[in-house]
Structures are given as structure tokens and as C-alpha cells.
């Protein structure tokens, strides 16, 4: 079975290094595809053996829409030669529970659906944590909160459109299109795992969102610094549950009753906020 991984990035070097190391280990560097938003030789240095495609960075009109449509096109092309295409942001890792699966390939091969959704979580840096440099993030960071918002469509076995963290389908198929979130498959969101990198990234997000133009990213980018402050405040206030209690509860809540958005013809996980946090078990530390 052939699996490709696709992402798009601009200067998010630390997250990209983790994305590359993790997914290259699972599918091989030659099956990784990185869209560079602006010429940047550092990306090829971070991702040896991966295919790097550079697109111009000369305007941000309709940024999210244009980016999504472009990636849908790349995804469609890759689907001609790959059995599965994994598609995540550069600060996201598709992770398996090694007690359930021995590889990403095994996990995907068990899914008899066109699109797979992963149970998502935000990995967080906590007060007193050692600053991250190079090397694995799991272990140095283990505090997390499961997230409906980041429980995203992450892999497809054919050309599909990804939109609003879900799957865009034909209106006539919206009510019947399958929604599948397999147990033991997770999307680890690293945005909040490295505060120093987050501060630098937020400066870029705010510059893009507040630049002149139409169809620019919304409030999450316009006020990225405030968004981060609220995240950490909310995270610390959540009670801690052990993984053995938190993970089944999160999966049982988010793997059922998906949102079917008639306006956009999109199928997605309900963007529920779960009122607890937990910690990643030691068995995950070989990933990330």
C-alpha cells in the first residue's frame, strides 16, 4: 500500500521538522510533499528526500479559499498514484496508539471508507516545562486536551475536498456519506507545545490577517496573541483525568453524530469543547 503525506508551510521550521521526522518514519521521505508558500531553501534542508513545490507569496486575497482549492488539486493528483493521501497542517502529526496499531499503514488499511477522521488533541507547554529545541516533542511535552475542532478529516483514499476541518461532498450524498473516526488514530496539534515558536508564528499570522486585501483569515489570526493567552488560561483551569478515562470519553463523544453542514455541503466532527485535560502515556514517546 502506497501512502503520501501532503502539507503546506511558511517558515514554521520547528513544526515542519517534527512533521517531517514523524511522517518520514512512517511512510518514507520520498512520499512526503511540502508546498512552500514562498521560496525558502531552508525547507529542503529540513526535509531531505521530500518533494518541495514552491508557490509565490505575493498576496493574500482569499487566502484560505485559494489555499484549500490548490491543496485539493495537489491531493487529487497524488490520489492517481497513491492508495491513501494524508493531509495535515505542518504543525500536526498523525499518530497511532502503538498498543492498537503497528504503523499508520496498518491503521489506514483497516478503514473501509473513503475518508478517515482522527481524534484530535492540543499538546500544550505547561509552566515549568523545559524549552524545546531539536528532537522529539512527545515526552518533553505530554499534557494535552482533546479537541472537537482539531478532530479533522486527515486522510482519503480518493480525490476529495477538505473544508472547515471536514470533507466536502456532493449535496445529494451529504446525509449518507460515511463518517469514521477509528480508535487509536490521533491528530496531535503542536501549535501550543512550544511557546517561543508560537510567539514568532503569531506575529506572522497577525501580519497576514491584518494586511490589505479581501478574504483574509479571520479573528483567530487577527488576534492570534490573545487567542494563545486564552488557550493556556483555559487549559490550566481544566481538571486532569487519567488517559484511560479521558481518551475513551473523548472518542465516544466525538466519533458519533457528526455535523452535516447543508450550507457548505461539509461533513465534519462537532466542534465540541471537552472539559478536561490528560497526559500522553509513555508508550507514545517513540513518535512525535
C-alpha positions as CSV (number, residue, x, y, z in Angstrom):
1,X,0.0,0.0,0.0
2,X,1.4,3.4,-1.0
3,X,0.8,6.4,1.3
4,X,1.6,10.0,0.6
5,X,1.7,12.9,3.1
6,X,0.9,16.5,2.0
7,X,1.3,19.8,3.8
8,X,1.9,23.5,3.2
9,X,4.2,25.7,5.2
10,X,5.7,29.2,5.5
11,X,8.8,29.4,7.8
12,X,7.3,27.2,10.6
13,X,10.7,25.4,10.8
14,X,10.4,23.8,14.2
15,X,6.9,22.3,13.5
16,X,7.9,21.3,10.0
17,X,11.0,19.4,11.4
18,X,8.7,17.4,13.6
19,X,6.2,16.8,10.8
20,X,9.0,15.6,8.5
21,X,10.7,13.3,11.1
22,X,7.4,11.7,12.2
23,X,5.8,11.1,8.8
24,X,9.1,10.1,7.1
25,X,9.5,7.4,9.7
26,X,6.1,6.0,8.8
27,X,5.8,6.4,5.0
28,X,9.3,7.3,3.8
29,X,10.8,10.7,3.0
30,X,10.2,10.2,-0.8
31,X,6.4,10.0,-0.1
32,X,6.3,13.4,1.6
33,X,5.1,16.5,-0.4
34,X,5.7,20.0,1.0
35,X,4.1,23.1,-0.6
36,X,6.4,26.1,0.3
37,X,4.5,29.4,0.4
38,X,7.3,31.5,-0.9
39,X,10.8,30.5,-2.0
40,X,12.8,29.1,1.0
41,X,15.8,26.8,0.7
42,X,15.6,26.0,4.4
43,X,12.6,23.8,3.8
44,X,14.5,21.4,1.5
45,X,17.3,21.3,4.1
46,X,14.8,20.4,6.9
47,X,13.1,17.8,4.6
48,X,15.8,15.9,2.7
49,X,14.3,13.5,0.2
50,X,10.8,15.1,0.3
51,X,9.3,16.8,-2.8
52,X,9.1,20.5,-2.2
53,X,7.0,22.7,-4.5
54,X,7.3,26.4,-4.2
55,X,4.4,28.8,-4.9
56,X,4.5,32.6,-4.9
57,X,3.9,34.6,-1.8
58,X,2.8,37.8,-3.3
59,X,-0.7,38.4,-2.0
60,X,-3.2,37.1,0.5
61,X,-6.6,37.8,-1.1
62,X,-9.0,35.0,-0.4
63,X,-6.1,33.2,1.3
64,X,-7.9,30.3,2.9
65,X,-10.1,29.6,-0.1
66,X,-7.3,29.7,-2.6
67,X,-5.0,27.6,-0.4
68,X,-7.7,24.9,0.1
69,X,-8.5,24.7,-3.6
70,X,-4.9,24.4,-4.5
71,X,-4.2,21.7,-2.0
72,X,-7.4,19.9,-3.2
73,X,-5.8,19.9,-6.6
74,X,-2.5,18.5,-5.4
75,X,-4.3,15.9,-3.4
76,X,-6.3,14.8,-6.5
77,X,-3.1,14.4,-8.4
78,X,-1.5,12.3,-5.7
79,X,-4.6,10.1,-5.5
80,X,-3.8,8.9,-9.0
81,X,-0.7,7.1,-7.8
82,X,-1.2,6.6,-4.1
83,X,-3.7,4.4,-2.2
84,X,-4.1,7.0,0.6
85,X,-3.2,10.6,0.9
86,X,-2.6,12.0,4.4
87,X,-3.2,15.8,4.5
88,X,-2.4,17.9,7.6
89,X,-1.0,21.3,8.5
90,X,2.7,21.4,9.2
91,X,2.1,21.7,13.0
92,X,0.0,18.4,13.0
93,X,1.1,14.8,13.3
94,X,-1.0,11.8,12.5
95,X,-0.2,9.5,15.4
96,X,-1.1,5.9,16.2
97,X,-1.6,4.1,19.6
98,X,1.2,1.5,19.4
99,X,-0.9,-0.8,21.6
100,X,-3.5,-0.9,18.8
101,X,-1.6,-0.4,15.5
102,X,2.0,-1.1,14.4
103,X,2.0,1.6,11.7
104,X,0.0,4.2,10.0
105,X,-0.3,1.9,7.1
106,X,-1.9,-0.8,9.2
107,X,-4.4,1.7,10.7
108,X,-5.4,3.1,7.3
109,X,-5.7,-0.4,5.7
110,X,-8.3,-1.3,8.3
111,X,-10.5,1.6,7.2
112,X,-13.0,0.6,4.5
113,X,-14.2,4.2,4.0
114,X,-13.2,7.0,1.5
115,X,-12.2,9.4,4.3
116,X,-10.8,9.0,7.8
117,X,-11.1,11.5,10.6
118,X,-8.7,11.4,13.5
119,X,-9.4,12.2,17.2
120,X,-7.5,15.4,17.7
121,X,-5.8,16.9,20.7
122,X,-3.8,20.1,21.5
123,X,-0.4,19.3,23.0
124,X,0.5,22.0,25.5
125,X,3.6,23.5,27.1
126,X,2.9,24.0,30.8
127,X,4.6,26.3,33.3
128,X,8.0,24.9,34.3
129,X,8.4,22.8,31.1
130,X,11.9,22.9,29.6
131,X,12.0,24.8,26.3
132,X,12.0,22.6,23.2
133,X,14.8,22.6,20.7
134,X,15.5,19.8,18.3
135,X,14.3,16.2,18.8
136,X,11.1,14.5,19.7
137,X,8.2,16.6,21.3
138,X,6.4,13.6,22.9
139,X,8.0,13.1,26.3
140,X,9.2,16.7,26.9
141,X,5.5,17.5,26.3
142,X,2.8,15.2,27.4
143,X,-0.1,17.4,28.7
144,X,-3.0,17.5,26.2
145,X,-6.6,18.3,25.8
146,X,-8.8,16.5,23.3
147,X,-10.5,18.9,20.8
148,X,-13.5,18.6,18.6
149,X,-12.2,21.5,16.5
150,X,-8.9,19.6,15.8
151,X,-10.6,16.2,15.2
152,X,-10.2,16.6,11.5
153,X,-10.5,14.8,8.2
154,X,-6.9,13.7,7.7
155,X,-6.7,11.0,5.0
156,X,-8.5,10.0,1.9
157,X,-8.3,7.1,-0.5
158,X,-9.5,9.2,-3.4
159,X,-9.7,12.8,-4.5
160,X,-11.9,14.8,-2.1
161,X,-12.2,18.3,-1.0
162,X,-11.2,19.2,2.6
163,X,-13.0,22.2,4.0
164,X,-13.7,23.5,7.5
165,X,-11.7,20.6,9.0
166,X,-14.1,18.2,7.3
167,X,-15.0,16.7,4.0
168,X,-16.8,18.5,1.2
169,X,-19.2,16.1,-0.5
170,X,-21.9,16.3,-3.2
171,X,-25.1,17.8,-1.7
172,X,-27.1,14.7,-2.6
173,X,-24.6,12.5,-0.7
174,X,-24.3,14.7,2.5
175,X,-26.8,12.7,4.5
176,X,-25.3,9.3,3.6
177,X,-21.6,9.9,3.4
178,X,-19.8,7.8,6.0
179,X,-18.1,9.4,8.9
180,X,-15.3,7.2,10.5
181,X,-13.0,8.0,13.4
182,X,-11.0,4.8,14.1
183,X,-9.9,4.1,17.6
184,X,-6.2,4.5,18.2
185,X,-5.6,7.2,15.5
186,X,-4.9,10.7,16.6
187,X,-4.1,14.2,15.2
188,X,-1.6,15.8,17.5
189,X,-1.7,19.6,17.2
190,X,1.6,21.1,18.2
191,X,0.8,24.8,18.0
192,X,0.7,25.3,21.8
193,X,3.5,22.9,22.6
194,X,6.3,25.4,22.0
195,X,5.6,28.9,23.4
196,X,8.7,30.5,21.9
197,X,7.9,29.3,18.4
198,X,4.2,30.2,18.9
199,X,5.1,33.8,19.6
200,X,7.1,34.0,16.4
201,X,4.3,32.3,14.4
202,X,1.6,34.6,15.8
203,X,3.5,37.6,14.6
204,X,3.3,36.2,11.1
205,X,-0.4,35.3,11.4
206,X,-1.4,38.7,12.6
207,X,0.6,40.4,9.8
208,X,-1.2,38.3,7.2
209,X,-4.6,38.7,8.7
210,X,-4.3,42.4,9.1
211,X,-2.8,43.1,5.7
212,X,-4.7,44.9,3.0
213,X,-6.8,42.6,0.9
214,X,-10.1,40.6,0.7
215,X,-11.0,37.2,2.1
216,X,-8.1,37.2,4.6
217,X,-8.1,34.8,7.6
218,X,-10.4,35.8,10.4
219,X,-10.2,36.5,14.1
220,X,-8.1,33.5,15.1
221,X,-5.2,35.1,13.1
222,X,-6.1,38.7,13.5
223,X,-5.8,38.4,17.3
224,X,-3.5,35.4,17.5
225,X,-1.7,36.6,20.6
226,X,-4.9,36.9,22.6
227,X,-6.1,33.6,21.3
228,X,-3.0,31.9,22.7
229,X,-3.4,33.6,26.1
230,X,-6.9,32.4,26.4
231,X,-6.0,28.9,25.3
232,X,-3.3,28.5,28.1
233,X,-5.6,30.0,30.7
234,X,-8.4,27.6,29.8
235,X,-6.1,24.6,29.6
236,X,-4.7,25.2,33.1
237,X,-8.2,25.5,34.5
238,X,-9.4,22.1,33.2
239,X,-9.3,19.2,35.7
240,X,-6.9,16.4,34.9
241,X,-8.2,12.9,34.1
242,X,-6.1,9.8,33.5
243,X,-5.7,8.8,29.9
244,X,-7.5,5.5,30.5
245,X,-10.6,7.6,31.4
246,X,-10.2,10.7,29.2
247,X,-9.4,9.0,25.9
248,X,-12.5,6.7,25.7
249,X,-14.7,9.5,26.9
250,X,-13.4,11.8,24.1
251,X,-13.7,9.2,21.4
252,X,-17.2,8.2,22.5
253,X,-18.3,11.9,22.4
254,X,-16.6,12.9,19.1
255,X,-16.8,9.8,17.0
256,X,-20.6,9.9,16.7
257,X,-23.3,12.3,15.5
258,X,-21.1,14.3,13.1
259,X,-22.1,17.8,11.9
260,X,-23.6,17.7,8.3
261,X,-23.5,21.4,7.2
262,X,-26.0,21.9,4.4
263,X,-24.8,25.4,3.7
264,X,-21.3,24.1,2.7
265,X,-22.2,20.5,2.0
266,X,-19.5,19.5,4.5
267,X,-19.3,16.6,6.9
268,X,-17.2,17.1,10.0
269,X,-16.7,16.4,13.7
270,X,-18.8,18.5,16.0
271,X,-16.6,21.3,17.4
272,X,-17.2,20.4,21.0
273,X,-15.0,21.6,23.8
274,X,-14.3,18.8,26.3
275,X,-14.0,20.0,30.0
276,X,-10.8,18.0,31.0
277,X,-7.2,17.5,30.1
278,X,-5.0,14.5,30.4
279,X,-1.4,13.2,29.7
280,X,0.1,11.2,26.9
281,X,1.1,7.7,28.0
282,X,4.8,6.7,27.9
283,X,4.2,4.2,25.0
284,X,3.7,7.1,22.6
285,X,7.1,8.6,23.2
286,X,8.7,6.9,20.3
287,X,6.6,9.0,18.0
288,X,6.4,12.8,17.6
